[in-house]
Amino acid sequence: MDGVINVLKPAGISSHDVVQQIRKILRTKKVGHTGTLDPDAIGVLPICIGKATRLAEYLTASTKRYRALMVFGYETDTQDSSGKIIKTSALPVLEKEQFEKALGNFVGEIEQIPPMFSALKVKGQPLYKLAREGKDIQREARKIHIYDLKLIDYNYKSALIDVTCSKGTYIRTLCQDIGRAINSGAYMSFLMRIESGIFHIQDAFTLEEINQLNPEIFLISMSDSLRDWPVLKFSDRELMKIAHGNSVPITTSLEPVFNQGKYKVLDKNQELLAIGFVKENYFKPEKVFR
């Protein structure tokens, strides 16, 4: 069984827990997720099965979209509602229009310091384990990209925001930074991932549904999981060369590629054969799926 499942992760379990449950349901060991969701968060969590686990790095790099509720006046050690309150502050005095203007300052490429309570590793140690020991390790700011930041609802106690962002963005850190930018404090009290690349929440399946339905209903083929990638077509002879990991010449002009310069190649059955890039008028396979 090879493909990707668009799982609707529930609150209260980790992404690793979801992987473990999928392993039991499908009775297969080769299972992996494409980007951690915090235990309290809900929403889209693409899960790779079989050979599709080799696609995880590409699916993880996709743009994400979230809906988050931020509560003003407090900061917690985890930056969300699961942590201890470590700071109280005055509620914001901004009107809705002023708050929306403040949000605009976070759109585009910005720097963000990863939280201590995260799975990010320093010298092999996850930061959250060090945080639980009471340690606070120096972290370097990382560049992220906020493509869109919309205000859904706002009052002086809380704000509901819609965020479209790059890989590696911590929404709870974004909430805290926004709170500080308006001379208040804030923590994230709710998080839902609405989209992860081509995977949308309206098409996601619960663990209960996956346990009851035929895999044909919820399993997305490897090719379709990369349906926004451009396709290169080759002759049967060239496909054979690609299947053995060899580069083949490109004889047609190509449209501009915006997906990190990557293409996919399908076999005669329209199944994913390879993914790779074009260099010096040659298609060079990066990964081959025979």
C-alpha positions in Angstrom: 0.0 0.0 0.0 1.6 3.3 -1.2 0.1 6.7 -1.0 -0.9 9.6 1.2 -3.8 10.0 3.6 -5.3 13.4 4.5 -5.9 12.8 8.2 -8.1 15.1 10.3 -6.0 15.1 13.5 -8.0 15.4 16.7 -7.0 17.4 19.8 -5.3 15.6 22.7 -2.9 13.3 20.8 0.5 13.9 19.2 1.3 13.6 15.5 3.4 10.5 16.4 0.3 9.0 18.1 -1.6 9.5 14.8 1.2 7.6 13.0 1.0 4.8 15.5 -2.8 4.5 15.1 -2.5 4.4 11.3 0.1 1.6 11.6 -2.4 -0.5 13.6 -5.4 0.3 11.4 -3.6 -0.5 8.1 -1.3 -3.1 9.6 1.8 -1.7 8.0 5.0 -0.3 9.5 6.1 2.1 6.9 4.2 5.2 7.9 5.3 8.8 8.5 3.8 12.3 8.9 4.7 15.4 6.9 5.0 18.1 9.6 4.2 18.0 13.3 1.0 19.4 14.8 1.0 20.2 18.5 -1.1 17.8 20.6 -3.7 20.4 21.4 -4.0 21.4 17.7 -6.5 20.0 15.2 -6.7 19.8 11.5 -4.9 18.6 8.4 -2.0 16.1 8.9 -0.9 14.3 5.7 0.3 10.8 6.5 2.6 9.0 4.0 2.2 5.2 3.5 4.7 2.8 2.0 6.9 4.2 -0.8 5.2 7.6 -0.3 7.2 8.1 2.9 10.0 9.1 0.5 7.8 12.1 -0.5 7.6 13.5 3.0 10.3 16.0 2.6 8.5 17.6 -0.4 5.1 17.6 1.2 6.5 19.1 4.4 7.9 22.0 2.5 4.5 23.0 1.2 2.7 26.2 2.3 0.5 25.9 5.3 -2.7 27.7 6.3 -4.0 28.0 9.9 -6.9 29.4 11.9 -5.7 30.6 15.4 -7.3 32.2 18.4 -5.0 34.5 20.4 -5.9 35.6 23.9 -4.6 39.0 25.1 -3.2 40.0 28.5 -1.1 37.0 29.2 2.0 35.1 28.1 2.7 31.4 28.9 5.9 29.4 29.0 4.6 27.3 26.1 3.1 30.2 24.2 -0.3 28.4 24.2 -3.0 27.4 26.7 -1.2 24.3 27.9 1.5 26.2 29.7 1.8 28.2 32.9 1.2 32.0 32.9 4.5 33.7 33.2 3.5 37.3 32.5 0.4 39.4 32.7 -0.1 42.7 30.9 -2.7 45.3 30.0 -5.3 44.5 27.3 -4.7 46.2 24.0 -6.4 49.6 23.5 -6.4 49.4 19.7 -9.5 49.6 17.6 -10.1 46.9 15.0 -8.7 48.9 12.2 -5.6 49.7 14.2 -5.1 46.1 15.1 -5.4 45.1 11.4 -2.7 47.6 10.5 -0.4 46.1 13.2 -1.0 42.7 11.7 0.3 44.1 8.3 3.7 44.5 9.8 4.0 40.7 10.1 3.3 40.0 6.4 6.2 39.1 4.3 9.6 37.7 5.3 10.2 38.0 9.0 12.4 36.6 11.7 11.1 34.3 14.4 12.8 32.7 17.4 11.7 29.1 17.8 10.0 28.4 21.2 11.7 26.3 23.9 8.7 24.0 24.0 9.2 22.6 20.5 10.6 19.5 18.8 13.5 21.4 17.3 16.8 19.8 18.3 19.9 21.4 19.7 22.9 19.0 19.8 20.6 16.1 19.4 18.3 17.1 22.2 14.7 18.2 21.6 14.2 21.7 23.0 11.0 20.7 24.9 13.0 18.1 27.0 15.4 20.8 28.0 12.5 23.2 28.7 11.0 20.6 31.0 14.3 20.6 32.9 14.0 24.3 33.5 16.7 25.1 30.9 16.4 28.1 28.5 18.8 27.6 25.6 19.9 30.4 23.3 18.1 30.0 20.0 18.9 31.8 16.7 16.2 33.6 14.9 15.0 32.0 11.7 13.6 33.5 8.6 10.0 32.5 7.8 7.4 33.9 5.3 3.9 35.0 6.2 2.1 35.1 2.8 -1.2 36.3 4.2 -2.6 37.3 7.6 -6.3 38.1 7.9 -8.3 39.2 10.9 -11.5 37.1 11.3 -12.7 38.6 14.6 -11.4 41.0 17.2 -12.2 42.4 20.6 -10.0 43.7 23.4 -9.7 40.2 24.9 -9.0 38.0 21.9 -8.5 37.9 18.1 -9.2 35.2 15.6 -6.7 35.2 12.7 -6.2 33.3 9.5 -2.5 32.7 8.6 -0.9 31.4 5.4 2.8 30.8 5.9 5.9 28.9 5.0 7.3 25.7 6.5 8.8 26.1 9.9 6.4 28.9 11.2 5.4 28.6 14.8 1.9 30.1 15.0 2.0 30.3 18.8 5.2 32.3 18.6 3.6 34.6 16.0 0.7 35.2 18.4 3.1 36.1 21.2 5.1 38.4 19.0 1.9 40.2 17.8 0.8 40.7 21.4 4.1 42.3 22.2 4.0 44.5 19.1 0.8 46.1 20.4 2.2 46.7 23.9 0.2 43.8 25.4 0.8 40.1 25.8 -0.8 37.1 24.0 -0.9 33.4 23.9 -2.5 31.0 21.4 -5.6 29.3 22.8 -6.7 27.4 19.7 -5.1 26.2 16.5 -6.5 24.5 13.4 -4.5 23.7 10.3 -6.8 24.3 7.4 -4.5 23.5 4.5 -1.1 21.9 4.0 -0.1 22.2 0.4 -2.8 20.6 -1.7 -4.5 18.9 1.3 -7.6 20.7 2.6 -9.5 20.2 5.8 -12.8 19.6 4.0 -11.3 16.6 2.3 -9.7 15.1 5.5 -10.7 11.8 7.1 -10.9 11.1 10.9 -9.1 8.1 12.4 -12.5 6.5 12.9 -13.4 6.9 9.2 -10.1 5.5 8.2 -10.7 2.5 10.4 -14.0 1.7 8.8 -13.6 2.7 5.1 -12.0 1.0 2.2 -8.5 2.4 1.5 -9.6 3.2 -2.0 -11.7 6.0 -0.6 -9.1 7.8 1.5 -5.7 6.8 0.0 -4.3 9.4 -2.4 -1.9 8.1 -5.0 1.7 9.3 -5.0 1.2 11.1 -8.2 -2.0 12.9 -7.1 -0.3 13.9 -3.8 2.0 16.0 -6.1 -0.7 17.1 -8.4 0.5 20.7 -8.4 3.9 19.6 -9.8 4.5 19.9 -13.6 4.8 16.6 -15.5 7.5 15.7 -18.0 6.6 13.1 -20.7 9.1 10.7 -22.2 9.2 7.8 -24.6 9.1 4.2 -23.3 12.8 3.9 -23.9 13.5 7.0 -22.0 11.2 5.9 -19.1 13.3 2.7 -18.9 16.5 4.8 -18.5 14.8 7.0 -15.9 13.7 3.9 -14.0 17.3 2.9 -13.6 18.3 6.4 -12.4 19.8 7.7 -15.6 19.5 11.3 -16.9 17.7 11.8 -20.2 17.8 14.8 -22.6 14.9 17.3 -22.8 13.8 17.9 -26.3 10.9 20.3 -25.8 10.7 23.8 -24.3 9.6 24.0 -20.7 7.2 26.3 -18.9 8.7 28.2 -15.9 8.6 26.0 -12.7 7.8 27.5 -9.4 8.0 24.4 -7.2 11.7 24.6 -6.4 12.4 23.6 -10.0 11.1 20.0 -9.5 9.2 17.9 -12.0 7.5 14.5 -11.8 7.6 11.7 -14.4 4.8 9.2 -14.7 5.1 5.6 -16.1 2.8 4.0 -18.7 0.2 3.4 -16.0 0.2 7.1 -15.0 1.8 6.2 -11.7 4.7 8.1 -10.2 8.0 6.9 -11.6 10.4 9.6 -10.6 10.9 13.1 -9.4 13.8 15.3 -10.3 15.1 18.5 -11.8 16.3 19.8 -15.2 19.9 20.9 -15.6 21.7 21.7 -18.9 18.7 20.4 -20.9 18.7 17.0 -19.1 16.1 15.6 -16.7 18.1 14.3 -13.7 16.1 11.9 -11.4 16.4 12.8 -7.7 14.2 9.9 -6.5 13.0 6.9 -8.5 10.0 4.7 -7.6 10.1 1.4 -9.4 
